[in-house]
Amino acid sequence: MTTIPETMSGILLAEPGVHFRLQQAQLSTPKPTAQQVLVKVEYTGLGSLDEKFAQQGTPCWQYPRVFGFDAVGTVVDAPKGMHPQVGTRVMWHNDISTPGVMSEYAAVANYALAVVPEHVDPIVAACLPTPGMTALIALLKLQLDEGDSVFIEAGHTCTGQLAIQFAKQQGLMVFSNCPQGHQELLKELGADAVFSEQDENLADLIQRQYGYDGVQGVIDSSGQHTNELLSLLQFCGRISCISGLSQLDDALLFKKAPNIGVVSLPGAWLAKSICAQQRMSFLGNILMENLQQERLRLPKHELIAFESDEIARALKQRQHLPGTFQSIKVA
């Protein structure tokens, strides 16, 4: 039987903001409730959501608090008969209203966990929940059929790279854009056409070069160019917004009549929707299946030490390395 210590090491977000501060601390090991299991954390992911919340924080948090959203670890304590059982390696996206996952142990709702298959690399699995689930939900909201077209903004980001690969699995025609120097990578991942971030009049370029008079779907990654992205759509096309909504042009909305969907992983927890939380387990299983079958590529990866200074450095560099998948080795 595994001996569970009374205390553990954790990384705390001491203060959010542009000059956010992380600190290492000794904490009490959490006690799982009736619907939770205790997981010994092995690796945590580091991504755009961590970067955003480190700088902006949220009103539902009090500081200092354990940081981090995505993790892989092994179940070490669970009620008898509960799935997953003790000894099972699992992956999850954490409840935003509870302490984060940058700690040696975490108490997690059992119904939000996905089992990590034996031959899947846990280092890779740990950095997939946020970008992978976001990409899958964004595509599901578009409700596209094989042969339809989609424009994925900022395909060089972690979410963009995964969305391109999932879109090609669905048999979609994929358009994307990115900064100079990333075009070849996106084509290798499956994008049919890649434009520069500096290109203007993309709707005209797509129609002139590829014959598409508007695309059926758009994934709006940044929330900074939503009106321009809406202009790419066919009438009654669909757009998935993964960074909130900007001020929309009323005339453009009248002209395009778009179906607008918003993607929010933290919202599944804030809304206290058991159904939405269980869906995370379902999406996690899809991600694990894709890794197991080697259907996903993560071209650039960095492994980070479980030290507050190293994690802060990596977070501050993410704006320059948005397409690098990062994991933290906890145990």
FENRACOR-V650343 format. One line per field, one symbol per residue. psi: psi as a letter, one per 40 degrees, with the letter a starting at -180 (. if undefined). A space follows every 10 residues. Layout:
psi = ???
This chain:
psi = hhhhidiiii hihdhiidfi hiiiihihhi hiadeiihhh hdiiihaddd ddddddaide iiiiihiidi ihahhehiih eihiihehhi iihihdeiia egidiihihd eeihhhideh hdddddeddd dddddddddd ddfiiheiii hhifeeiddd ddddddddde fihhiiiiii eeddddddee hdhhiidehi fdddddddde ehgiidihhh ddeefddddd eeiihfiihh hefahahihd ddddddfihh ihhhdddddd efhddddddd dddddddddd ddefehhgdh ihhiighddd ddddddedde feehhhihhd .
